[in-house]
């Protein structure tokens, strides 16, 4: 093996071990703080980021028009029952619940990407529609970067599918 190849292999090993040490020590979590987002109020006047690093699930007139959005169906359960189900699903998402408001049926979670530990905020809220029916309002957004590579869409569609079961 040439000397150049040995140097390259050592370089890759050192970089890989350094990344593994930083990644699994929790250092990336402190290097990339999630901050504290503003309180989310789902409404047609809701401010959305200019960059495509978010996704919405909304029903009716509760959110602004957006390309990165799907409509929430009406679930045949009360809003409080839907909120209980949202809490169960949130527990399986692997994030940290930072806000739980049983009055407004609102839950906020900070999740992190698996490899580089980029933080994303997810707000989930159950709202009543009519007698014993409700809808999911959800807003997932990245803290860092101008794009999310579809992560927020996949996350909310997974949550939506889990609620529909």
Residue, then its C-alpha position, 0 to 999 in steps of 0.5 A: x500500500x502506498x504511503x498516500x493511501x495510509x495517510x488517507x485511511x488514517x485521516x478517515x479513521x480519525x475523522x470518523x472516530x471524532x464524529x462518533x465521539x461528538x455525536x454520541x456524547x451529546x455534544x451536538x445537542x448542546x452545539x445545536x440548541x433548539x431555542x424556544x419558538x413563538x406560541x403557535x396559534x393556528x389561524x389564516x393569519x399564522x406567519x409561515x417561514x419563507x424557506x421550505x423547511x416546514x409542513x402543516x396539517x390543517x382543516x377548514x379555515x384554520x391555517x393560511x394557504x400554503x403549498x406545504x400542507x395537507x388537509x386534516x380529516x374529521x375524526x369521529x371522536x371528541x377533541x379530548x379523545x383525539x388529544x389523548x391519542x396524540x399524546x400516545x403517538x407523541x410518546x413514540x416519536x422519540x422527542x421531548x415534550x416541552x409544552x402540554x396544555x390540557x385546556x387548549x389540547x396543545x402539545x409541543x415536542x422538540x425532535x432531533x434528526x438521527x445523525x446530525x441531531x438538528x432540532x425540529x419543533x412539532x406542534x400538535x393540537x386537537x380541535x373540536x369540529x362538531x358534536x363528538x368530532x375533531x381535527x388535528x392541527x399540526x405544524x412541524x418546522x426545522x430550526x436550522x437550514x433552508x430545507x428539510x429534505x421532506x422530514x417534516x412532511x414524513x413526520x406529520x404524515x406518519x402522525x396522521x396515519x397513526x391517528x387514522x388507525 
